[in-house]
């Protein structure tokens, strides 16, 4: 699952290639094609399903008619003639809608009283038609699994991390776009994020000696192998949980550095400051703490901190949140009657990252079969995960967002902002959601670096095996289900072959004598005056059918009936006489 608004470049994925599509239910055999091809195949398979159902219906009708005629031959004292609906059903076997309409039309002609079994036939044909239509609508879309394709291994890029300043600056420039994409997608994916990301309401843990609230917020989310786009191991899961509290102990003092007041802090043994010197809008700074410390696992926990520089910023409204707590401005000459107090607390956070696979747990540095039995991640994918997920993603995203890290900053006008509408809860929630998106996109993002990035920093995963063991998402590519792709044509061929064998190599072949072409040819040969345009078709068919004696293989004799009725009966019953004669020989 990738959440992004950036189109996937065409050279980053492969088409006309078989691959494993990652799903929550396990890998699925798929084949990558252009989307326009998938749409054409979707239409073609809809036609195939119609043909398939027509063949199935032919087999059903032929079998029923054959055994019905055998049953009628064995019954004594009952008419052995065809009912007119028999040729109607048979000659419309390839078109269920036509079969329904012709059957309905016959019941409306008034040649005989409508019986319950006629209504039953109408209902049966209607059900078959609805089933055919439903299959043609429901099944073909199943051929398109998703808009995915296997990644082009040559497009995967992971910049090498170096400690010198030029390399650090180059790395920052390369990685900022992915953070901006993640935070920019939080608004468009709100419904999904609400389902996948859990952020607790603000919990008041106590108060300081000055009466300011100490609050805590927790968050959690998980990302599966299917979310990452791994072709294998969709059940691999990264479980992320974290918590933050407002910590006033980092604050040291406030000094007056004309023209602004400066708040001083000691964060992880380093001296930091916050003031209007940092800029007109509120801005946050993020600091890494201890890494690979004890958490759920021995080395799964990491700490980090966030310092907000909101002091002395003006607001039209009063703020009560610890980061944006305001005081009245004495003798204010503007409409901004409030400003943020000094000594705002630092947000002290920890995050636990645990990778799970089939009941076993590990950290990002242990994604191997030794610690996670059965997991055989390629070396290339392991390197990508370790390069991007060695520290909390929320810290990585926030650090790269700069002035865009705080929601309050994005709504500020110069040094004036809405303190009453700003809070740690909204700022942190936005960052957590962006972190979830960035984590899910960590593999896909390796294909979205600017061209020739490897000329600035070397590609860390160049030449590694299995670097392309994942998929990317693009509206221009479609993954076709190999199971559906093969099964429908195979079923069609099998059913067609069965119908052919049934109608040409078994006793059921006598039903072919009901074909309208054979009937009409025989009628014209014996009665050149027959005119199907001007003769009443219902009456003619009724007369023909009533004079067919299946058991004897000849026309019935009763009243003086001449013309097409007698000759047609003789032709049709002579076809059935073969089966009747075989029955007599056996007896």
Wavefront OBJ file of the C-alpha trace (Angstrom):
o trace
v 0.000 0.000 0.000
v 1.591 3.208 -1.181
v 0.041 6.611 -0.551
v 1.434 9.165 -2.948
v 0.371 11.757 -5.475
v 3.578 11.500 -7.511
v 3.380 9.601 -10.832
v 5.725 6.647 -11.100
v 8.262 7.215 -13.923
v 7.911 4.686 -16.734
v 11.537 3.564 -16.526
v 11.159 2.500 -12.883
v 9.007 -0.576 -13.501
v 8.904 -3.559 -15.839
v 6.008 -4.660 -18.054
v 5.228 -7.962 -19.775
v 6.783 -9.786 -16.878
v 5.490 -12.402 -14.456
v 5.894 -11.606 -10.756
v 4.417 -12.174 -7.295
v 1.825 -9.616 -6.295
v 1.919 -8.858 -2.549
v -1.413 -9.197 -0.781
v -2.455 -9.640 2.826
v -3.572 -13.190 1.959
v -0.200 -14.138 0.530
v 1.693 -13.714 -2.751
v -0.381 -14.076 -5.919
v 0.911 -15.052 -9.337
v 0.537 -12.016 -11.563
v 1.584 -10.684 -14.929
v 2.360 -7.004 -15.546
v 0.896 -5.318 -18.624
v -0.004 -1.760 -19.644
v -3.349 -0.653 -18.251
v -4.879 -0.243 -21.712
v -4.081 -3.883 -22.449
v -5.667 -4.930 -19.160
v -8.847 -3.057 -20.065
v -9.001 -4.767 -23.454
v -8.503 -8.164 -21.839
v -11.208 -7.330 -19.333
v -13.665 -6.870 -22.199
v -12.434 -9.997 -23.974
v -12.866 -12.121 -20.873
v -16.389 -10.804 -20.449
v -17.162 -12.165 -23.924
v -15.486 -15.470 -23.012
v -17.705 -15.824 -19.969
v -20.775 -15.271 -22.118
v -19.576 -17.998 -24.476
v -18.792 -20.248 -21.526
v -22.277 -19.891 -20.076
v -23.809 -20.498 -23.517
v -21.916 -23.797 -23.782
v -22.946 -24.795 -20.260
v -26.564 -23.999 -21.084
v -26.307 -26.043 -24.292
v -25.067 -29.050 -22.321
v -27.863 -28.654 -19.776
v -30.630 -28.270 -22.377
v -29.342 -31.125 -24.558
v -29.070 -33.486 -21.592
v -32.502 -32.591 -20.226
v -34.207 -32.929 -23.614
v -32.523 -36.239 -24.352
v -33.521 -37.881 -21.078
v -36.951 -36.290 -21.216
v -37.576 -37.893 -24.614
v -36.309 -41.256 -23.384
v -38.611 -41.031 -20.391
v -41.611 -40.167 -22.580
v -40.899 -43.122 -24.892
v -40.995 -45.530 -21.989
v -44.325 -44.306 -20.654
v -47.312 -46.127 -22.126
v -50.558 -44.538 -23.057
v -49.111 -41.030 -23.353
v -48.406 -38.868 -26.370
v -44.818 -39.200 -27.596
v -44.805 -35.921 -29.530
v -42.586 -32.876 -29.064
v -44.017 -29.807 -27.430
v -43.492 -26.636 -29.509
v -41.343 -25.131 -26.727
v -38.729 -27.841 -27.295
v -37.379 -26.496 -30.625
v -37.770 -22.941 -29.300
v -35.488 -23.653 -26.357
v -33.032 -25.629 -28.455
v -32.645 -23.132 -31.281
v -32.102 -20.248 -28.858
v -29.605 -22.117 -26.712
v -26.744 -19.799 -27.651
v -28.573 -16.666 -26.527
v -30.295 -16.889 -23.168
v -32.060 -13.565 -23.542
v -33.414 -14.687 -26.911
v -34.490 -17.977 -25.378
v -36.397 -16.127 -22.679
v -38.030 -13.709 -25.122
v -39.086 -16.447 -27.569
v -40.476 -18.603 -24.767
v -42.371 -15.641 -23.368
v -43.628 -14.772 -26.858
v -44.966 -18.307 -27.325
v -46.905 -18.164 -24.053
v -48.541 -14.943 -25.236
v -49.722 -16.252 -28.631
v -52.726 -18.011 -27.106
v -52.270 -21.278 -29.036
v -52.736 -23.137 -25.778
v -53.396 -22.414 -22.156
v -50.414 -21.306 -20.098
v -49.351 -24.080 -17.748
v -47.313 -24.028 -14.563
v -44.384 -25.860 -16.150
v -44.189 -23.157 -18.847
v -43.815 -20.529 -16.143
v -41.154 -22.751 -14.581
v -39.238 -22.846 -17.859
v -39.461 -19.067 -18.159
v -38.146 -18.712 -14.616
v -35.312 -21.189 -15.252
v -34.191 -19.396 -18.412
v -34.399 -16.032 -16.646
v -32.241 -17.295 -13.772
v -29.684 -18.645 -16.254
v -29.620 -15.307 -18.090
v -29.180 -13.356 -14.853
v -26.372 -15.723 -13.862
v -24.660 -15.239 -17.220
v -24.927 -11.461 -16.965
v -23.741 -11.416 -13.356
v -20.699 -13.535 -14.181
v -19.834 -11.260 -17.104
v -19.903 -8.276 -14.754
v -18.340 -9.714 -11.602
v -15.660 -12.103 -12.827
v -13.746 -10.131 -15.519
v -12.636 -7.350 -13.118
v -11.013 -10.062 -10.999
v -8.427 -10.443 -13.724
v -6.975 -7.038 -12.768
v -5.419 -7.448 -9.323
v -4.044 -3.947 -8.900
v -2.164 -1.154 -10.614
v 1.247 -2.605 -9.836
v 4.311 -3.841 -11.655
v 7.694 -5.253 -10.601
v 10.293 -2.587 -10.004
v 13.142 -2.106 -12.427
v 16.234 -3.030 -10.347
v 18.290 -0.469 -12.245
v 16.001 2.303 -10.953
v 16.555 1.548 -7.245
v 18.808 4.101 -5.564
v 19.913 4.477 -1.939
v 22.379 7.326 -1.329
v 25.505 6.470 0.599
v 25.733 8.176 3.995
v 28.982 10.040 4.638
v 30.046 12.172 7.596
v 31.558 15.153 5.759
v 29.516 18.349 5.492
v 29.160 18.450 1.673
v 27.835 14.880 1.648
v 25.474 15.613 4.536
v 24.094 18.635 2.695
v 23.702 16.651 -0.535
v 21.923 13.853 1.333
v 19.518 16.314 2.939
v 18.588 17.783 -0.453
v 17.942 14.308 -1.874
v 15.734 13.152 1.005
v 13.591 16.247 1.612
v 11.188 15.505 -1.300
v 10.127 12.154 0.190
v 9.241 13.864 3.493
v 7.254 16.536 1.673
v 5.396 13.868 -0.321
v 4.510 12.044 2.881
v 3.176 15.054 4.761
v 1.389 16.275 1.640
v -0.506 12.986 1.396
v -1.905 13.136 4.931
v -4.890 15.196 3.837
v -5.873 13.069 0.842
v -5.573 9.767 2.735
v -7.418 10.782 5.892
v -9.862 7.863 5.901
v -7.097 5.299 5.468
v -4.903 6.961 8.086
v -7.726 6.985 10.606
v -7.976 3.217 10.165
v -4.268 2.392 10.251
v -2.791 4.927 12.669
v -3.748 5.151 16.335
v -3.129 8.391 18.234
v -4.459 8.694 21.760
v -6.169 11.827 23.054
v -4.080 14.183 25.167
v -3.673 12.792 28.679
v -2.975 15.211 31.548
v -0.336 13.559 33.735
v 0.042 16.341 36.275
v 1.091 19.952 36.729
v 4.299 21.838 37.320
v 4.936 24.002 40.362
v 3.788 26.946 38.243
v 0.513 25.180 37.468
v 1.283 24.360 33.854
v -0.074 21.003 32.621
v 2.162 18.022 31.941
v 0.584 16.074 29.098
v 1.259 12.794 27.346
v 0.318 11.433 23.911
v 0.860 7.901 22.579
v 0.717 6.569 19.038
v 1.080 3.298 17.168
v 0.825 1.806 13.696
v 1.998 -1.250 11.820
v 3.246 -1.758 8.280
v 3.153 -5.174 6.603
v 5.241 -6.667 3.849
v 2.254 -6.174 1.546
v 2.210 -2.473 2.471
v 5.903 -2.210 1.655
v 5.284 -3.931 -1.681
v 7.456 -6.980 -0.999
v 6.843 -9.655 -3.617
v 7.401 -12.263 -0.930
v 6.701 -12.382 2.802
v 3.578 -10.174 2.957
v 3.078 -11.272 6.572
v 6.331 -9.599 7.682
v 5.224 -6.758 9.959
v 6.869 -3.674 11.436
v 5.104 -2.728 14.669
v 5.694 0.869 15.725
v 4.655 2.300 19.081
v 5.706 5.544 20.706
v 4.871 8.074 23.362
v 5.663 11.711 24.096
v 5.398 13.867 27.237
v 6.004 17.545 27.866
v 9.226 17.848 29.856
v 10.023 21.144 31.583
v 13.317 19.897 33.030
v 15.175 20.661 29.793
v 14.582 24.401 30.295
v 17.463 26.306 31.883
v 16.775 30.054 31.815
v 15.560 33.064 29.860
v 17.893 35.905 28.927
v 17.246 39.295 27.391
v 19.179 39.603 24.156
v 17.900 42.860 22.759
v 15.554 43.108 21.038
v 14.247 39.616 21.898
v 14.058 37.299 24.881
v 15.953 34.023 24.468
v 15.013 30.742 26.174
v 17.896 28.366 26.876
v 17.687 24.588 27.123
v 20.010 21.648 27.676
v 18.927 18.779 25.437
v 20.953 15.577 25.514
v 23.947 17.449 26.946
v 23.815 20.133 24.251
v 22.827 23.766 24.757
v 19.970 24.932 22.550
v 17.952 28.139 22.345
v 14.512 29.333 21.231
v 13.543 32.898 20.351
v 12.277 35.200 17.630
v 15.774 35.018 16.198
v 14.684 31.623 14.794
v 12.104 33.263 12.538
v 8.760 34.976 12.636
v 6.618 31.820 12.591
v 6.708 29.088 15.232
v 9.334 26.508 14.322
v 10.390 23.163 15.782
v 13.806 21.542 16.123
v 14.309 17.807 16.522
v 17.138 16.058 18.362
v 18.136 12.368 18.378
v 18.583 10.718 21.737
v 19.743 7.237 22.654
v 19.479 4.551 19.987
v 19.090 0.793 20.238
v 18.218 0.799 23.921
v 15.983 -1.649 25.750
v 12.326 -1.606 24.833
v 10.081 -4.489 23.837
v 13.340 -6.076 22.681
v 16.827 -5.541 23.988
v 17.724 -2.934 21.341
v 14.392 -1.908 19.799
v 13.889 1.466 21.506
v 15.064 4.940 20.499
v 14.548 8.337 22.124
v 14.236 11.762 20.551
v 13.102 15.235 21.521
v 11.368 18.208 19.913
v 11.927 21.836 20.909
v 9.379 24.395 19.727
v 10.431 27.985 19.250
v 7.086 29.714 19.731
v 7.994 32.167 22.466
v 6.946 35.784 21.933
v 4.915 34.979 18.802
v 1.721 37.004 18.609
v -1.811 35.633 18.414
v -5.327 36.969 17.987
v -6.589 34.247 20.308
v -5.546 32.920 23.699
v -3.709 29.575 23.718
v -3.875 26.962 26.473
v -1.678 24.210 24.991
v 1.759 23.828 26.684
v 3.577 24.686 23.445
v 1.346 27.657 22.690
v 0.353 28.939 26.141
v -0.219 32.689 25.851
v -0.236 35.731 28.087
v -1.862 39.095 27.563
v 0.231 41.828 25.997
v 0.091 44.917 28.228
v -0.886 48.089 26.400
v -1.156 46.255 23.080
v -1.269 48.649 20.132
v -2.537 45.985 17.701
v -5.380 43.506 17.544
v -2.967 40.736 18.587
v -3.588 40.969 22.294
v -1.759 37.733 23.129
v 1.762 36.361 22.869
v 3.261 32.983 23.705
v 4.979 32.743 27.066
v 8.644 31.949 27.528
v 9.980 28.625 28.815
v 7.884 26.319 26.663
v 8.456 22.635 27.455
v 10.426 20.206 25.327
v 8.532 17.217 23.948
v 10.423 14.139 25.140
v 9.631 11.010 23.119
v 10.527 7.382 22.708
v 9.660 4.943 19.937
v 9.801 1.158 19.802
v 10.242 -0.599 16.448
v 9.728 -4.366 16.412
v 9.754 -6.533 13.293
v 7.639 -9.694 13.491
v 7.446 -12.775 11.294
v 5.503 -15.922 12.135
v 5.726 -15.472 15.880
v 9.349 -14.335 16.020
v 10.554 -10.781 16.695
v 13.656 -8.821 15.772
v 14.972 -5.347 14.991
v 15.771 -3.803 11.633
v 19.338 -5.094 11.926
v 18.142 -8.678 12.297
v 15.914 -9.252 9.275
v 17.384 -12.653 8.524
v 16.494 -16.312 8.882
v 18.623 -16.643 12.010
v 16.473 -14.318 14.115
v 13.307 -14.660 12.033
v 13.156 -18.306 10.881
v 11.727 -18.710 7.407
v 12.442 -15.129 6.357
v 14.826 -15.018 3.418
v 14.887 -11.323 2.544
v 17.343 -10.464 -0.184
v 20.478 -8.573 0.719
v 19.335 -5.586 -1.304
v 16.007 -5.215 0.538
v 17.727 -5.635 3.917
v 20.100 -2.798 3.055
v 17.218 -0.523 2.044
v 15.372 -1.156 5.310
v 18.468 -0.639 7.433
v 19.338 2.582 5.580
v 15.930 4.218 6.030
v 14.468 2.656 9.170
v 17.429 2.570 11.552
v 15.898 5.494 13.472
v 12.270 6.511 14.110
v 10.668 7.557 10.832
v 8.772 10.320 12.617
v 12.115 11.857 13.568
v 13.459 11.511 10.021
v 10.376 13.078 8.446
v 10.146 15.905 10.979
v 13.844 16.755 10.611
v 13.539 17.017 6.832
v 10.349 19.079 6.863
v 12.020 22.091 8.464
v 9.525 24.965 8.716
v 6.758 22.670 7.453
v 7.027 20.308 10.424
v 4.467 22.173 12.553
v 0.881 22.575 11.449
v 0.792 25.869 13.345
v 3.597 27.187 11.141
v 1.719 26.481 7.931
v -1.197 28.640 9.116
v 0.917 31.520 10.440
v 1.050 34.961 8.861
v 4.487 36.337 9.615
v 4.911 36.118 13.413
v 1.141 36.121 13.987
v -0.661 32.786 14.256
v -3.741 31.254 15.856
v -2.534 30.002 19.239
v -6.032 28.982 20.281
v -6.303 26.523 17.377
v -2.756 25.160 17.730
v -1.712 22.232 19.889
v 0.879 19.529 20.362
v -1.855 16.997 19.559
v -2.488 18.312 16.038
v 1.210 18.837 15.311
v 2.212 15.373 16.509
v -0.737 13.629 14.828
v 0.240 15.088 11.483
v 3.840 13.942 11.910
v 2.819 10.426 12.975
v 0.576 10.069 9.932
v 3.340 11.342 7.665
v 5.721 8.843 9.283
v 3.317 5.995 8.556
v 3.095 7.019 4.890
v 6.860 7.459 4.592
v 7.420 4.036 6.170
v 4.981 2.360 3.777
v 6.650 4.120 0.841
v 10.220 3.383 1.894
v 10.843 0.938 -0.969
v 8.951 2.887 -3.624
v 10.744 6.100 -2.686
v 14.058 4.546 -3.739
v 12.860 4.893 -7.344
v 11.822 8.547 -7.088
v 15.146 10.290 -6.613
v 16.113 12.873 -9.247
v 17.972 11.596 -12.316
v 21.749 11.272 -11.972
v 21.558 11.350 -8.169
v 24.321 8.755 -8.062
v 26.677 11.402 -9.406
v 26.254 13.317 -6.137
v 26.310 10.342 -3.786
v 27.105 6.767 -4.709
v 24.345 4.181 -4.861
v 24.689 2.072 -1.735
v 22.734 -0.893 -3.139
v 24.223 -0.971 -6.633
v 24.965 -4.544 -7.627
v 23.303 -6.129 -4.596
v 21.225 -9.239 -5.215
v 17.454 -9.058 -4.875
v 17.306 -5.280 -4.876
v 14.239 -5.492 -7.113
v 12.184 -7.857 -4.946
v 9.301 -5.425 -4.615
v 6.617 -3.765 -6.706
v 5.672 -0.178 -7.434
v 2.262 1.356 -8.054
v 1.295 3.190 -11.242
v -2.056 3.895 -12.953
v -0.348 3.063 -16.254
v 0.469 -0.516 -15.206
v -1.811 -3.375 -14.227
v -1.155 -6.696 -12.555
v -3.225 -9.498 -14.057
v -4.104 -12.557 -12.002
v -2.467 -15.568 -13.614
v -5.085 -17.857 -12.075
v -7.979 -15.991 -13.700
v -5.972 -15.365 -16.854
v -5.528 -19.103 -17.398
v -8.633 -20.597 -15.795
v -11.339 -18.855 -17.857
v -9.952 -19.786 -21.316
v -9.224 -23.289 -20.000
v -12.779 -23.669 -18.717
v -14.158 -22.366 -21.996
v -12.059 -24.832 -23.994
v -13.002 -27.696 -21.680
v -16.727 -26.954 -21.729
v -16.692 -26.425 -25.509
v -14.933 -29.772 -25.976
v -17.433 -31.468 -23.653
v -20.361 -29.956 -25.560
v -18.841 -31.061 -28.878
v -18.313 -34.623 -27.685
v -21.791 -34.730 -26.193
v -23.554 -33.496 -29.324
v -21.548 -35.452 -31.900
v -20.192 -38.619 -30.264
v -22.921 -39.690 -27.842
v -26.596 -40.679 -28.208
v -27.472 -37.122 -27.218
v -26.527 -36.103 -30.767
v -30.085 -36.899 -31.877
v -31.090 -33.574 -30.330
v -29.259 -31.860 -33.197
v -32.267 -32.775 -35.318
v -34.123 -29.927 -33.654
v -31.929 -27.350 -35.370
v -34.105 -24.884 -37.243
v -31.961 -25.099 -40.366
v -32.568 -28.820 -40.760
v -36.265 -28.429 -40.023
v -36.764 -25.611 -42.525
v -34.795 -27.370 -45.285
v -36.848 -30.521 -44.884
v -40.119 -28.580 -44.950
v -39.204 -26.744 -48.169
v -38.124 -29.948 -49.873
v -41.390 -31.718 -49.130
v -43.676 -28.695 -49.395
v -42.430 -25.966 -51.741
v -45.557 -23.903 -51.007
v -44.603 -23.421 -47.350
v -44.296 -19.666 -46.594
v -42.972 -18.866 -43.088
v -43.582 -15.154 -43.657
v -47.339 -15.377 -44.256
v -48.196 -18.600 -42.445
v -48.994 -18.232 -38.796
v -45.775 -19.479 -37.137
v -47.394 -20.469 -33.862
v -50.062 -22.601 -35.514
v -47.607 -24.253 -37.895
v -45.197 -25.134 -35.105
v -48.054 -26.457 -32.999
v -49.270 -28.686 -35.840
v -45.770 -29.915 -36.606
v -44.927 -30.747 -33.022
v -48.228 -32.450 -32.238
v -47.728 -34.900 -35.107
v -44.279 -36.108 -34.049
v -44.329 -39.612 -32.618
v -40.933 -40.096 -30.989
v -41.271 -43.740 -30.131
v -42.521 -44.897 -33.529
v -40.271 -42.607 -35.516
v -43.143 -41.482 -37.779
v -45.949 -38.979 -37.932
v -49.164 -39.551 -36.036
v -52.359 -40.163 -37.968
v -55.529 -38.606 -36.801
v -57.605 -36.031 -38.529
v -56.912 -35.252 -42.141
v -53.837 -33.054 -41.718
v -51.856 -32.275 -44.792
v -49.091 -30.003 -45.957
v -46.101 -29.002 -43.885
v -47.316 -30.678 -40.725
v -46.997 -34.224 -42.057
v -43.698 -33.813 -43.864
v -42.006 -31.944 -41.033
v -43.074 -34.561 -38.508
v -41.588 -37.284 -40.612
v -38.233 -35.546 -40.901
v -37.816 -34.740 -37.208
v -38.971 -38.102 -35.901
v -36.737 -39.953 -38.303
v -33.782 -38.357 -36.522
v -35.003 -39.607 -33.180
v -35.828 -43.036 -34.515
v -32.154 -44.033 -34.351
v -32.173 -43.830 -30.589
v -35.609 -45.479 -30.412
v -34.462 -48.342 -32.629
v -31.434 -48.934 -30.415
v -33.689 -49.151 -27.411
v -35.891 -51.729 -29.193
v -32.825 -53.773 -30.234
v -31.685 -53.929 -26.655
v -35.071 -55.158 -25.542
l 1 2 3 4 5 6 7 8 9 10 11 12 13 14 15 16 17 18 19 20 21 22 23 24 25 26 27 28 29 30 31 32 33 34 35 36 37 38 39 40 41 42 43 44 45 46 47 48 49 50 51 52 53 54 55 56 57 58 59 60 61 62 63 64 65 66 67 68 69 70 71 72 73 74 75 76 77 78 79 80 81 82 83 84 85 86 87 88 89 90 91 92 93 94 95 96 97 98 99 100 101 102 103 104 105 106 107 108 109 110 111 112 113 114 115 116 117 118 119 120 121 122 123 124 125 126 127 128 129 130 131 132 133 134 135 136 137 138 139 140 141 142 143 144 145 146 147 148 149 150 151 152 153 154 155 156 157 158 159 160 161 162 163 164 165 166 167 168 169 170 171 172 173 174 175 176 177 178 179 180 181 182 183 184 185 186 187 188 189 190 191 192 193 194 195 196 197 198 199 200 201 202 203 204 205 206 207 208 209 210 211 212 213 214 215 216 217 218 219 220 221 222 223 224 225 226 227 228 229 230 231 232 233 234 235 236 237 238 239 240 241 242 243 244 245 246 247 248 249 250 251 252 253 254 255 256 257 258 259 260 261 262 263 264 265 266 267 268 269 270 271 272 273 274 275 276 277 278 279 280 281 282 283 284 285 286 287 288 289 290 291 292 293 294 295 296 297 298 299 300 301 302 303 304 305 306 307 308 309 310 311 312 313 314 315 316 317 318 319 320 321 322 323 324 325 326 327 328 329 330 331 332 333 334 335 336 337 338 339 340 341 342 343 344 345 346 347 348 349 350 351 352 353 354 355 356 357 358 359 360 361 362 363 364 365 366 367 368 369 370 371 372 373 374 375 376 377 378 379 380 381 382 383 384 385 386 387 388 389 390 391 392 393 394 395 396 397 398 399 400 401 402 403 404 405 406 407 408 409 410 411 412 413 414 415 416 417 418 419 420 421 422 423 424 425 426 427 428 429 430 431 432 433 434 435 436 437 438 439 440 441 442 443 444 445 446 447 448 449 450 451 452 453 454 455 456 457 458 459 460 461 462 463 464 465 466 467 468 469 470 471 472 473 474 475 476 477 478 479 480 481 482 483 484 485 486 487 488 489 490 491 492 493 494 495 496 497 498 499 500 501 502 503 504 505 506 507 508 509 510 511 512 513 514 515 516 517 518 519 520 521 522 523 524 525 526 527 528 529 530 531 532 533 534 535 536 537 538 539 540 541 542 543 544 545 546 547 548 549 550 551 552 553 554 555 556 557 558 559 560 561 562 563 564 565 566 567 568 569 570 571 572 573 574 575 576 577 578 579 580 581 582 583 584 585 586 587
